[in-house]
Amino acid sequence: MEYADTLKTLLPTSIVVVKNTTVPMGKYVQNLVDNPIEKSVDEIYELENQVLTEFNKIKIDGESSDAKYKRYIETRKRVEAERDILKPKQMDTVGLDNLDKKEYPIYTELENRKLQKQYLHRLSFNEDSVKLPDDYVIYLFDFGGNWNHPYALGAAVSPEKNYIIYFCQRG
């Protein structure tokens, strides 16, 4: 044991139990509805094109690059200010006293999986960390590593010998 202080530091203390149900998406979807992204990609491109069009209307011969940059920034600020005036203001309907009482939509497991694929592009399942029971027998297959990265490979077997957990524990 030249790489770890004690063998106990390399033995797992808990296991992660993954359930076949997905993490509820209600809070995530509601947050996207309550706080929409301010500008879509198309809006940003449209704004950029509008700024460049305005900027290119004026040509000044012999203009320095610093002056040209300042003129571009001023044009951009003016165009954004004009667009912000035309945009409808969003009202914040959630008061501070309603934050604790907020109810989120509840989706069926099928709807939840569809939403996860749509928004996260993967499925995210419920996980829970549980203390490894004391009556499990732990077998070490290999241990070693270097001075600051010891590892242990092994398995934890239930008393009934019907449940085996393989692990790679890093210290």
Backbone as CSV, one residue per row, in Angstrom:
resi,resn,N_x,N_y,N_z,CA_x,CA_y,CA_z,C_x,C_y,C_z
1,MET,0.832,-1.198,0.000,0.000,0.000,0.000,0.873,1.256,0.000
2,GLU,1.779,1.353,-0.968,2.636,2.531,-1.038,1.912,3.739,-1.631
3,TYR,0.714,3.532,-2.218,0.032,4.628,-2.886,-1.136,5.216,-2.103
4,ALA,-1.672,4.526,-1.146,-2.805,5.031,-0.360,-2.464,4.918,1.116
5,ASP,-3.053,5.787,1.919,-2.784,5.765,3.364,-3.237,4.441,3.968
6,THR,-4.462,4.046,3.637,-4.986,2.768,4.130,-5.811,2.130,3.025
7,LEU,-6.045,0.853,3.157,-6.883,0.161,2.176,-8.320,0.671,2.241
8,LYS,-8.756,1.115,3.418,-10.125,1.616,3.602,-10.409,2.820,2.706
9,THR,-9.384,3.632,2.435,-9.613,4.800,1.564,-9.917,4.391,0.132
10,LEU,-9.560,3.178,-0.251,-9.815,2.710,-1.616,-11.089,1.888,-1.741
11,LEU,-11.738,1.579,-0.628,-12.969,0.785,-0.683,-14.180,1.705,-0.815
12,PRO,-15.141,1.343,-1.661,-16.331,2.200,-1.826,-17.190,2.186,-0.566
13,THR,-17.819,3.316,-0.283,-18.697,3.420,0.895,-20.160,3.499,0.503
14,SER,-20.429,3.847,-0.767,-21.823,3.970,-1.193,-21.975,3.481,-2.623
15,ILE,-23.216,3.218,-2.997,-23.524,2.810,-4.363,-24.559,3.782,-4.931
16,VAL,-24.541,3.934,-6.231,-25.510,4.796,-6.898,-26.593,3.898,-7.479
17,VAL,-27.828,4.126,-7.045,-28.964,3.365,-7.547,-29.669,4.230,-8.585
18,VAL,-29.746,3.720,-9.814,-30.398,4.450,-10.905,-31.759,3.826,-11.144
19,LYS,-32.807,4.654,-11.039,-34.167,4.162,-11.259,-34.501,4.292,-12.745
20,ASN,-35.484,3.546,-13.213,-35.824,3.593,-14.643,-36.760,4.752,-14.975
21,THR,-37.072,5.592,-14.000,-37.898,6.780,-14.260,-36.987,7.962,-14.546
22,THR,-37.417,8.840,-15.432,-36.607,9.998,-15.791,-36.839,11.145,-14.812
23,VAL,-35.875,12.052,-14.761,-35.974,13.239,-13.902,-37.117,14.111,-14.411
24,PRO,-38.013,14.594,-13.534,-39.150,15.410,-13.990,-38.689,16.683,-14.700
25,MET,-39.295,16.955,-15.848,-38.913,18.114,-16.651,-39.812,19.325,-16.420
26,GLY,-40.815,19.203,-15.551,-41.773,20.294,-15.365,-41.131,21.611,-14.992
27,LYS,-40.220,21.590,-14.025,-39.562,22.810,-13.549,-38.696,23.415,-14.659
28,TYR,-37.985,22.558,-15.394,-37.096,23.011,-16.467,-37.895,23.673,-17.589
29,VAL,-38.961,23.018,-18.039,-39.775,23.549,-19.132,-40.448,24.849,-18.699
30,GLN,-40.962,24.888,-17.472,-41.621,26.099,-16.975,-40.636,27.260,-16.898
31,ASN,-39.390,26.973,-16.507,-38.373,28.016,-16.434,-38.083,28.581,-17.820
32,LEU,-38.070,27.719,-18.845,-37.858,28.204,-20.211,-39.026,29.066,-20.676
33,VAL,-40.227,28.712,-20.235,-41.406,29.503,-20.600,-41.384,30.849,-19.879
34,ASP,-41.029,30.826,-18.588,-41.008,32.060,-17.791,-39.866,32.994,-18.187
35,ASN,-38.729,32.434,-18.598,-37.551,33.237,-18.926,-37.072,32.914,-20.338
36,PRO,-37.792,33.386,-21.352,-37.386,33.066,-22.723,-36.067,33.741,-23.074
37,ILE,-35.348,33.147,-24.016,-34.092,33.752,-24.483,-34.457,35.052,-25.179
38,GLU,-33.732,36.134,-24.837,-34.119,37.460,-25.318,-34.081,37.583,-26.835
39,LYS,-33.008,37.096,-27.442,-32.907,37.228,-28.888,-32.592,35.868,-29.487
40,SER,-33.345,35.503,-30.503,-33.060,34.255,-31.208,-31.873,34.486,-32.138
41,VAL,-31.332,33.425,-32.691,-30.198,33.542,-33.614,-30.593,34.375,-34.827
42,ASP,-31.810,34.165,-35.327,-32.271,34.936,-36.488,-32.352,36.422,-36.164
43,GLU,-32.834,36.760,-34.966,-32.926,38.167,-34.561,-31.546,38.794,-34.471
44,ILE,-30.561,38.024,-33.968,-29.200,38.556,-33.840,-28.610,38.824,-35.224
45,TYR,-28.801,37.887,-36.165,-28.307,38.096,-37.530,-29.001,39.286,-38.184
46,GLU,-30.305,39.385,-37.968,-31.062,40.496,-38.540,-30.554,41.827,-38.004
47,LEU,-30.303,41.882,-36.701,-29.787,43.098,-36.077,-28.405,43.435,-36.639
48,GLU,-27.550,42.411,-36.756,-26.201,42.627,-37.278,-26.250,43.170,-38.696
49,ASN,-27.140,42.604,-39.533,-27.282,43.081,-40.912,-27.795,44.515,-40.949
50,GLN,-28.735,44.841,-40.061,-29.280,46.191,-40.013,-28.197,47.188,-39.608
51,VAL,-27.377,46.814,-38.620,-26.301,47.697,-38.161,-25.289,47.912,-39.282
52,LEU,-24.904,46.829,-39.953,-23.926,46.962,-41.043,-24.467,47.808,-42.186
53,THR,-25.752,47.659,-42.493,-26.367,48.469,-43.556,-26.308,49.948,-43.197
54,GLU,-26.695,50.275,-41.951,-26.645,51.667,-41.479,-25.216,52.196,-41.490
55,PHE,-24.294,51.352,-41.032,-22.891,51.752,-40.914,-22.283,52.022,-42.295
56,ASN,-22.627,51.178,-43.280,-22.042,51.308,-44.610,-22.663,52.427,-45.441
57,LYS,-23.750,53.054,-44.961,-24.355,54.172,-45.688,-23.414,55.370,-45.738
58,ILE,-22.597,55.494,-44.685,-21.705,56.648,-44.586,-20.274,56.182,-44.877
59,LYS,-19.640,56.775,-45.849,-18.242,56.489,-46.179,-17.435,57.766,-45.932
60,ILE,-16.419,57.680,-45.103,-15.567,58.834,-44.815,-14.163,58.484,-45.299
61,ASP,-13.661,59.268,-46.265,-12.316,59.030,-46.797,-11.273,59.408,-45.746
62,GLY,-10.267,58.564,-45.588,-9.167,58.851,-44.669,-9.525,58.661,-43.203
63,GLU,-10.628,57.977,-42.927,-11.053,57.746,-41.533,-10.131,56.705,-40.883
64,SER,-9.666,57.006,-39.660,-8.785,56.058,-38.962,-9.602,54.862,-38.483
65,SER,-8.897,53.748,-38.207,-9.607,52.544,-37.768,-10.278,52.750,-36.416
66,ASP,-9.672,53.552,-35.524,-10.293,53.829,-34.221,-11.591,54.618,-34.386
67,ALA,-11.550,55.630,-35.238,-12.749,56.442,-35.477,-13.836,55.598,-36.137
68,LYS,-13.427,54.716,-37.053,-14.385,53.847,-37.733,-15.051,52.898,-36.736
69,TYR,-14.232,52.354,-35.818,-14.756,51.441,-34.790,-15.737,52.173,-33.873
70,LYS,-15.384,53.392,-33.447,-16.276,54.186,-32.579,-17.594,54.479,-33.295
71,ARG,-17.504,54.803,-34.589,-18.716,55.078,-35.365,-19.586,53.819,-35.470
72,TYR,-18.946,52.647,-35.617,-19.694,51.387,-35.683,-20.421,51.122,-34.356
73,ILE,-19.742,51.318,-33.237,-20.342,51.106,-31.909,-21.516,52.054,-31.698
74,GLU,-21.350,53.319,-32.079,-22.442,54.288,-31.940,-23.640,53.888,-32.797
75,THR,-23.375,53.426,-34.020,-24.459,52.976,-34.907,-25.184,51.792,-34.285
76,ARG,-24.417,50.843,-33.743,-25.006,49.655,-33.124,-25.896,50.033,-31.936
77,LYS,-25.400,50.927,-31.063,-26.193,51.356,-29.897,-27.484,52.028,-30.336
78,ARG,-27.393,52.875,-31.372,-28.583,53.593,-31.854,-29.612,52.616,-32.428
79,VAL,-29.158,51.637,-33.225,-30.074,50.664,-33.834,-30.712,49.793,-32.751
80,GLU,-29.916,49.337,-31.762,-30.471,48.515,-30.676,-31.485,49.302,-29.854
81,ALA,-31.200,50.592,-29.600,-32.132,51.416,-28.835,-33.452,51.575,-29.583
82,GLU,-33.369,51.797,-30.896,-34.589,51.931,-31.699,-35.395,50.631,-31.698
83,ARG,-34.719,49.496,-31.780,-35.420,48.206,-31.781,-36.043,47.920,-30.416
84,ASP,-35.343,48.292,-29.324,-35.866,48.042,-27.985,-37.133,48.848,-27.715
85,ILE,-37.210,50.047,-28.292,-38.406,50.877,-28.123,-39.608,50.200,-28.779
86,LEU,-39.376,49.580,-29.951,-40.465,48.936,-30.691,-40.891,47.599,-30.092
87,LYS,-39.995,46.955,-29.330,-40.319,45.642,-28.767,-41.321,45.776,-27.622
88,PRO,-42.277,44.843,-27.526,-43.205,44.884,-26.392,-42.481,44.498,-25.098
89,LYS,-42.811,45.183,-24.036,-42.194,44.903,-22.738,-42.825,43.664,-22.131
90,GLN,-41.986,42.821,-21.520,-42.487,41.622,-20.863,-42.820,41.944,-19.413
91,MET,-43.972,41.496,-19.000,-44.390,41.723,-17.614,-44.002,40.515,-16.776
92,ASP,-43.425,40.761,-15.616,-43.076,39.673,-14.697,-44.311,39.388,-13.856
93,THR,-44.969,38.259,-14.138,-46.223,37.939,-13.453,-45.999,37.199,-12.144
94,VAL,-44.788,36.737,-11.910,-44.525,35.974,-10.687,-44.069,36.954,-9.612
95,GLY,-44.876,37.115,-8.587,-44.518,37.974,-7.468,-43.618,37.228,-6.499
96,LEU,-42.957,37.965,-5.620,-42.060,37.332,-4.650,-42.799,36.412,-3.691
97,ASP,-44.047,36.750,-3.357,-44.802,35.926,-2.417,-45.296,34.624,-3.053
98,ASN,-45.308,34.564,-4.390,-45.797,33.364,-5.067,-44.702,32.349,-5.387
99,LEU,-43.449,32.679,-5.079,-42.351,31.788,-5.459,-42.460,30.421,-4.783
100,ASP,-42.832,30.400,-3.507,-42.924,29.128,-2.796,-44.126,28.309,-3.259
101,LYS,-45.183,28.976,-3.722,-46.421,28.296,-4.078,-46.469,27.886,-5.547
102,LYS,-45.405,28.164,-6.297,-45.426,27.905,-7.738,-45.603,26.416,-8.011
103,GLU,-46.545,26.110,-8.896,-46.794,24.725,-9.279,-46.238,24.502,-10.673
104,TYR,-45.564,23.383,-10.841,-44.957,23.055,-12.116,-45.775,21.977,-12.810
105,PRO,-45.775,21.970,-14.133,-46.547,20.949,-14.852,-46.005,19.553,-14.565
106,ILE,-46.906,18.601,-14.492,-46.527,17.207,-14.261,-46.776,16.450,-15.557
107,TYR,-45.747,15.783,-16.045,-45.844,15.043,-17.297,-45.797,13.549,-17.020
108,THR,-46.415,12.782,-17.910,-46.315,11.330,-17.802,-44.875,10.937,-18.154
109,GLU,-44.510,9.702,-17.853,-43.145,9.239,-18.138,-42.833,9.322,-19.631
110,LEU,-43.819,9.006,-20.469,-43.629,9.065,-21.920,-43.403,10.507,-22.387
111,GLU,-44.230,11.444,-21.877,-44.064,12.861,-22.214,-42.726,13.382,-21.705
112,ASN,-42.349,12.944,-20.508,-41.100,13.384,-19.899,-39.894,12.949,-20.740
113,ARG,-39.926,11.700,-21.218,-38.826,11.197,-22.059,-38.755,11.988,-23.369
114,LYS,-39.921,12.303,-23.946,-39.953,13.068,-25.191,-39.368,14.467,-24.968
115,LEU,-39.752,15.115,-23.861,-39.236,16.456,-23.550,-37.729,16.427,-23.290
116,GLN,-37.242,15.375,-22.623,-35.805,15.282,-22.356,-35.018,15.140,-23.655
117,LYS,-35.543,14.338,-24.577,-34.852,14.201,-25.864,-34.887,15.517,-26.633
118,GLN,-35.991,16.256,-26.507,-36.141,17.525,-27.214,-35.211,18.596,-26.640
119,TYR,-35.192,18.730,-25.311,-34.439,19.811,-24.680,-33.005,19.427,-24.315
120,LEU,-32.803,18.212,-23.793,-31.479,17.801,-23.330,-30.730,16.947,-24.350
121,HIS,-31.446,16.411,-25.334,-30.898,15.515,-26.357,-30.363,14.215,-25.755
122,ARG,-30.844,13.839,-24.594,-30.480,12.582,-23.932,-31.504,12.327,-22.839
123,LEU,-31.493,11.127,-22.286,-32.385,10.822,-21.167,-31.600,10.959,-19.869
124,SER,-32.217,11.545,-18.864,-31.597,11.730,-17.555,-32.476,11.020,-16.528
125,PHE,-31.916,9.992,-15.903,-32.695,9.171,-14.979,-32.467,9.601,-13.529
126,ASN,-33.445,9.283,-12.684,-33.330,9.579,-11.258,-32.242,8.702,-10.643
127,GLU,-31.373,9.318,-9.865,-30.295,8.600,-9.197,-30.365,8.859,-7.706
128,ASP,-29.899,7.901,-6.936,-29.853,8.060,-5.493,-28.607,7.358,-4.972
129,SER,-27.876,8.016,-4.104,-26.686,7.416,-3.508,-27.081,6.753,-2.195
130,VAL,-26.748,5.460,-2.080,-27.144,4.676,-0.906,-25.885,4.092,-0.269
131,LYS,-25.858,4.068,1.055,-24.716,3.500,1.768,-24.601,2.012,1.444
132,LEU,-23.394,1.587,1.152,-23.144,0.178,0.864,-23.368,-0.628,2.141
133,PRO,-24.258,-1.630,2.129,-24.539,-2.384,3.356,-23.294,-3.076,3.905
134,ASP,-23.235,-3.179,5.239,-22.074,-3.780,5.902,-21.957,-5.278,5.631
135,ASP,-23.074,-5.944,5.330,-23.012,-7.398,5.151,-22.581,-7.810,3.739
136,TYR,-22.271,-6.842,2.845,-21.751,-7.169,1.524,-20.289,-7.605,1.669
137,VAL,-19.886,-8.599,0.914,-18.498,-9.055,0.918,-17.776,-8.334,-0.210
138,ILE,-16.630,-7.722,0.109,-15.886,-6.961,-0.882,-14.654,-7.754,-1.310
139,TYR,-14.515,-7.917,-2.624,-13.354,-8.596,-3.198,-12.530,-7.571,-3.965
140,LEU,-11.210,-7.553,-3.743,-10.316,-6.670,-4.487,-9.604,-7.480,-5.552
141,PHE,-9.707,-7.028,-6.799,-9.027,-7.706,-7.889,-7.649,-7.108,-8.130
142,ASP,-7.557,-5.795,-7.978,-6.309,-5.099,-8.266,-6.317,-3.762,-7.550
143,PHE,-5.144,-3.299,-7.163,-5.015,-1.941,-6.642,-3.619,-1.446,-6.948
144,GLY,-3.469,-0.146,-7.020,-2.171,0.446,-7.340,-2.348,1.894,-7.710
145,GLY,-1.642,2.350,-8.750,-1.699,3.744,-9.166,-0.389,4.432,-8.906
146,ASN,-0.398,5.751,-8.864,0.807,6.489,-8.504,0.585,7.225,-7.195
147,TRP,1.523,8.052,-6.788,1.498,8.618,-5.435,0.263,9.455,-5.133
148,ASN,-0.340,10.118,-6.127,-1.522,10.935,-5.832,-2.793,10.429,-6.510
149,HIS,-2.726,9.306,-7.209,-3.913,8.741,-7.858,-3.981,7.231,-7.638
150,PRO,-4.194,6.788,-6.411,-4.340,5.344,-6.195,-5.700,4.873,-6.705
151,TYR,-5.806,3.594,-7.005,-7.078,3.042,-7.455,-7.247,1.633,-6.902
152,ALA,-8.489,1.185,-6.900,-8.804,-0.191,-6.502,-9.901,-0.707,-7.417
153,LEU,-9.708,-1.904,-7.958,-10.726,-2.567,-8.775,-11.261,-3.740,-7.973
154,GLY,-12.573,-3.883,-7.949,-13.127,-4.979,-7.172,-14.602,-5.177,-7.401
155,ALA,-15.185,-5.955,-6.499,-16.615,-6.243,-6.567,-17.160,-6.352,-5.154
156,ALA,-18.408,-5.926,-4.981,-19.119,-6.093,-3.712,-20.265,-7.068,-3.986
157,VAL,-20.342,-8.124,-3.183,-21.327,-9.186,-3.407,-22.291,-9.228,-2.234
158,SER,-23.595,-9.307,-2.551,-24.618,-9.357,-1.509,-24.541,-10.696,-0.770
159,PRO,-25.071,-10.771,0.464,-25.033,-12.024,1.231,-25.732,-13.178,0.515
160,GLU,-26.801,-12.885,-0.244,-27.522,-13.938,-0.966,-26.791,-14.333,-2.252
161,LYS,-25.715,-13.607,-2.585,-24.909,-13.836,-3.801,-25.726,-13.692,-5.077
162,ASN,-26.722,-12.826,-5.045,-27.529,-12.596,-6.240,-27.366,-11.170,-6.782
163,TYR,-26.547,-10.368,-6.135,-26.371,-8.977,-6.528,-24.884,-8.651,-6.435
164,ILE,-24.270,-8.297,-7.575,-22.838,-7.999,-7.610,-22.638,-6.579,-8.131
165,ILE,-21.837,-5.824,-7.419,-21.510,-4.464,-7.834,-20.008,-4.421,-8.146
166,TYR,-19.665,-4.192,-9.398,-18.258,-4.042,-9.774,-17.895,-2.567,-9.595
167,PHE,-16.687,-2.301,-9.143,-16.306,-0.905,-8.923,-14.867,-0.654,-9.326
168,CYS,-14.616,0.606,-9.640,-13.252,1.111,-9.831,-13.204,2.369,-8.973
169,GLN,-12.603,2.278,-7.827,-12.557,3.371,-6.867,-11.211,4.093,-6.984
170,ARG,-11.262,5.386,-7.116,-10.021,6.181,-7.180,-9.888,6.976,-5.887
171,GLY,-8.712,6.976,-5.334,-8.458,7.663,-4.061,-8.033,9.076,-4.242
